[in-house]
């Protein structure tokens, strides 16, 4: 009995270590993705960037990250997920060091692009390692809940940490912080992560090129539209090229023996709904972070660190709710938390559309932030699980790559659309604060539309699929169609 207890304790400790390595590595990427927002004013001052040049500090990362995600996921399947995961950490950590040491603007932008390469490798590898390390059922549900909590918290906590470091130390400190984290994970990963068996086969080179250039072109077109408009020739050419390459990718993948993006991934309504819902949800959320950060600093007069701390109530609620997700889904199933999460986020976003120049943070910003935080905590884990629904082990890398690809596409598309939509607002006002407030209200109104579409997708694609699968599994084909709890 003592031996059995010892083995159980060791297995639990080992599972905790595996989960910690995966989540810390994923958190590092998410942290860096949002830490840049509060650091941008200091970077602008340090390098005297033009507005378009400054945008590329973020866009170089987003472009490469989004474009290489499917390739990074497939590399993990073929070369070994643990090996690829460690390599991605090395690339990300090295690029972070180069950013912190950047002497010129071009160096900084190039290093951000290299950092995007590392992120495109680590993000899908972390999710596929999680899927491979925890058996389906309670263990995996709990691990995915932590993964979802990390996804929600990383974005908001990055603003707090980025603001504090930019104010008290330097904008470079946020990037130097990644280096010891990456080194520690590189040392620990081979010790605790089991080497997952590599899939037999070879790279679908044509598909990889089409996927990388197609997604990259779409992301570039969206990014360019934010500055030059949707009618710009460059924007139009980039979007048409991206669409043509994605169409060619679909044709290629139908014929490929070992596709980089298996089309069977889109044969399940629950997974398709999860991908589309994630894109729409992240499109709204990136606008929330981008515009509320500007409102806090440009209208309410917060410093970078104060603006970061202002997101703290949201972060705390997000964390508490996300950790409660395993218990909630165990009692109510995934459907109710997912719906409530999108509705809570939508309510918070619509509330924020009523901010004014003279609004109080505690009355007009903090309460809806709490709603948004609760919504994030409820949504991310069920959406992630839906994106991996009924995926066999051989397709874990492809499924996780698609989850992360739609996550990044949503951020790029959302920011491009919301910046473009809000650009014409506030032209008839007489103060900069009033103009910024008008832009924020317009952008968040458009973000509310995206969340409305997200809710419609959840209700029409994900919910019916989950309920039908649960009824079939339980042998209750004749159960009422409106039953919510599986």
N, C-alpha and C positions, 0 to 999 in steps of 0.2 A: 504493500500500500504506500509506503514511504517512497519507493522508487517511482511508482506511478505519479504521485504528487509532485516529486522533483521534476519529472519529465514534463508534466503539465505546466509547472511554474517556468521552466526553461523555455518551453514553446511560447508561452504568453509573453515572456520578456523578449524573445526573438521577434515575435510579431510586432511588438511595440517598437523595437529598434528599426525594423523594416519600414513600418509606417512613418516613423519620425524622419528617416532618411528621405523617403519619397516626398513627404509634405514639406520639409524644410527646403529641399531643392526646388520644388514647385513654387513655394512661397517666395523664394529669392527672385524668381523670374517675375512674378506678379508684383512684388515690391518695386522692382526696378521699372516696371511698366508704368507705375503711377508716381513714383518718387520724382520723376522728371518734371511733372507739372509744377510743383512748388519750387523746383530748382531753376526753371527756365528764365525767370527775370534776372537771376544772378549770372547765368550763362550768357545771356544777352549782353549784360554789362561787361563781362570779362572778355568777350570776343568781338563785340560790336557787330553782331549779326544784323543783316537786314531781316524784315519780317518773314520773307520767303525762306531765307537761309536758316532762321531759327526754327521754322516748322520742320526742316529736314533733320534736326536733332532727334525728333520723335519719329518722323516719317521714315527715315532710313532703317530704323529698327523694325517698325511695323511692316514695311514693305518686304524685307528679307524674311522676317518671322512668318508672315502669312504665306509667302510664296514657297517656302521650303518645308512647311509642316508635313505635307503628304510624303515627301521624299524622306524626311526624318523618321516618320513612322515606319515606312517600308524598310529603311536601313536597319531599324531595330529588329524587325522580323527576320531579316536575312543574315545579319552579322552578329546577332545576339543582343538582347535588350540591355543586359547589364553592361556589356562592353561599350555599346553605343551611348548609354546613359552617362557613364564615366567620361567618355570622350567629350560629350556635350557639355558636361560640367567644366572640363578643362578649357574648352573654347570660351565658354561664358565667363569664367573667372579671369582668364587671360585678357579678354576684351575689356572687362571691367577695369582691370589695372591700367590698360592703355588709355581708357577714357579718363580715369583719374589723373593720369600724367600728361594728358593732351596739351601740347604747347600752341597748337593752331586750330582754327575752325575746321579745316579739311580733315585733320587728324581725328578730331572728335567725331565728325560725321561718319568717316570710314570705320572707326572703332565701334560706333553704334551699329553699323551694318554687320560687322563681325559678331557682335553680341547677339544680334538677331539670329545668326546661324546657330549659335549655341542654344538659344532659347527654342528654336525650331526642332532641335534634337532632343532636348531635355523634356519639354512639355508632353509630347506624345509618349515618350519612353516612360515617363513617370506614371502616367495613367495605365499604360499596358502592363507595367511591372506590378502595379497595384492589383489589376485584374488577375494576373498570373499568380500573385503571392497569397491571395485570400480566396478561399473556396466560396462558390456561390451560396448565398444564404445570409445568415445573421452577421457573420464575420465580414463579408464583403460589403453588406449594407452599412455596417458601422464605419468601415474604412472609407467608403464613398461619401458618407456623411462628413467625415473629417476633411476629405478632399474638397467637398462643396463648401465647407466652412472656410477652408484656406482660400478658395477662389473668391469668396465674398470679402473676407477680411483683408487679404493682400492689397486690394485696390485702395480701400479707405485708410488702412494703416500706413501705406506708402506715403500718403499725403502728410500724415502726422510726422513720420520719421524724416521725410524729405524736407519739410518746412523747418523742423528743429535743427537739422544738420546745416541747412543753407543759412539759417539765421545765426547759429551759435558757432559753427566751425567753418565749413566751406561747402559749396555745391559739389566739390569733388569727393567729399567724405562719404556720400551715399553710394558712390561706385566703389570706393576702396573697401567699404563694408562687405561687398560681395566676395572679395578675395579670400579671407579666412574661412568664410562659410563654404565656398566651393572646395577649398583644400580639405576641410574637415570631411565633407561628404565624399570626396574622391577617396580618402583614406578608409572611411567606414563602409562604403558601398560594397567592395569586394568581400568584406568580412561577413556581412549580414545578408546581402541579396544573393539568392540562389541563381546560378547561371541557367536561364530559361533556354530550352532546346531551340536551336535555330531552325527556321523553316527551310526546307530544301528548295533550291531554285536560284534564280538570278534576277537582277534588276530589270524591270520593264523600262528600258532607257528612253524609248520614244514617249511613253506615258509620263515618265518622270519629267522630261523636258517640257511637255505640253502642260502638265499640272503646275510646274514651277513658274513657267513664263505666263501661263493663262491667269493663275491666281495673282501673280505679281503684277501683270498688266491691269487687271481690274482694280487691285488695291492702289496702284499708281494713279489710275484715272480718277478714282474717288478722291485721293489725296490732292491731286492737281485741281480738281473741281472746286475744292474749298477755297482756293486762292483765285483761280482764273475763271471759274464758272463752268456750268455744265455744257455751255455752247462753245467753249474753247476748242479749236481744232485738235490740240494735243489731247485734251480730255476725251473727245469723241473717238479719235484714232485709238487711244489706249483702251477704252471700253470695248470698242468693236473688235480690236485685236484679241483682247482677253476673252470675249464671248466666243469668237471663232476658234480660239485655242481650246477652250473648254468643250465646245462642240466636237472638235477633232479628238479630244481626250475621250469623250464618251464613245466615239466610233472605235478608237484604238482599244479601249478597255473591253469592248464587246468581243474583240477578236483575240486579245492577248491571253496566253496560257496562264500567266502569273501577273495579273494586273496590279499596278500601284494603288488603284482605287477600285476595288471590286464592286461592280454595279449591283451585286446582290445586297450590298449594304443599304441600298435604297429600296429594297423590295419589302421592307417592313414599315408600315405606317407609323408605328410608335417611334422608330428611329428617325424617320424623315421629319416627323413633327418635332422631335427633340432638336434636330439640327436647325430647322427654320425658327423655332421658338428661341433658341439660344442666340441666333443671329439678331433677331428683333429685340430681344431683351438687352443684349450687350450694346446694341446700337443706341438704345435709350439711356443705358447706364453710363456710357462713356460721355454722352452729352451732359448728364447730371453732374459728373465729377468735373468736367472741363468748365462748364458755365457757372456752377455754384462756387468753384474756387475763384473764378474771376469776380463774381459778385461780392464775395466776402472781402477780397482785397481791394477791388476797384470802387466799390460802392460803400460798403460798411467800414472800410479803412483798416481791415485786419492786416497784421504783418504775416509773412509766410508761415511762421510757426503757429500764430494764432489761428490762421485759416486751416492749418492741418489739425490742430487740436479741436477745432469746431466740428470736425467729423467724428470725434471720439464717441459721443452718445450713440451714433449710428453703428460704429464698430462694435461697441459692447453688446448692443441688442442683437446685432448680426451674429456674433459669436455665441451668445446664449441660446438663441433660437436654433442655430445650425447644429449645436450639440444635442438639442432635444429632438432633432429629426428622426433618429432611429426609433425612439419611443413613440413619436407621433405616427410614423409610418407603420410601426408594428400594431398600433391600435386602430388607426383610421385608413391604412393603406397609403400609397403615394399620391393618389388623385386629389384628395382634399387639401393637403399641404401645398401642392403645386398650384392649385387654383387660388387658394387664399394668398399665396405668396405673390402671384402676379397682380391680384386685385389690390393687395396692400401697397405694392410698389406703384401701381397706377394711381391710387388715392394720394400717396405722398407726392408724386410728381405733379398731379393736377393742383394740389394745395400750393406747391412752390411756384406755380404760374401766377400767383397773386402777389408776389413780392413787389415792394415799392422802394423808392430811393430812401425813404425815412422809416422803413420797416425795422423792427427789432429782431435780432437774431433769435432770442429766446421765444418770441411769440410767433414769428413767421418762418423761421428756418429750422430750428432744432426739432419741433414736433413732427413736421413732415419727414425730416431726416430719419427719425426713429421708425416711422412707418416703412420707409424705403429699406432701412437696415433689417427690419423684421421680414420684409418681403424677400430680400436677398437670401436671408438665412433659410427661408422655407423653400425657395425655388431651386437653388443650385444642385443640391444632392439628387432630388428626384429627376431633374433634367439630365444630369450626368448619367444616372442609372438608365433612363429611357434611351439615351444615345448609345448605350452598350447592350440594350435588350436583346437577349437570345443570340449573342455573338459567340461563335465557337472560338477556341483558343488560337487557332491559326489566323483568325481575322482580328484579334485584339489590337494589334498595332494599327491596322487600317481604320478600325472603329474609333480608337482614341485620336488618331490623326484627323479624322473628319470632325470629331467634337471640337478639337482645338482650332481647326481651320475655320469652322463656322463662328467660333468665338472671336477669332481675330478679324475675320471678314466683317462681322457685326460691328466691331469697334471702328474699323476703318470706314465702313459704309455709313454708320451712324454719325460719326464726327463730320464726315464730308457733307452729308445731307443737312445736318443741323446747323453747321457753320454757314453753309450756303443759304439756307432758308432764313436764318436770322440776320444775314448781312445787311439787308435793306431796312431793318427796323431801327427806329430811333433817329432817323435823319431829320425829322421836323422838331426835335427838341433842342434846348439851348445849352445843356450841360453834358459833360462827358459821362457823369454818373447816371443821368437820366437815359442817355443813349445806351449805355451798357445794360441798364435795367430792362429796357425795352427789348434788347437782343436776347437777354436771358429768358424773359417771359415767352418770347416767340419760340426760342429753341426748345424750352421745356414743354411748350404746348405741342410742338412737333414730336418730341419724345413721348408724350402721352399717347399720341396716335400710334406710334410704334408699339407701345405696350398694349394698346387695345387690339392691335393685330396679333400680338403675341398671345393674348388671352384667347382670341378666336381660334388660333392654331392649336393651342392646348386643348380646347373644348372639342374641336372637330377632328383632330388627328390622334393626339396622344390618349385622351381619356377613353374614347370608344375602344381603342386597341388594348389598353390595359384591362378594362373591364371584361372585354371578350376573352382575353387570354386567361384571366383569373377564373371566369365561369367555366371555360373549357377545362382548365386544370382541375377544378373542383368537381367537374362532372355535373355542372348546374346550367346546362344549356338553356333551360327554360326559365331561368331567374329573371326578375323584372329588369328591363333595360336601364331604368333610372337608379338602380342600386349604386351607392357611392362607395361603401366599404366592401372591398373584395372579400 
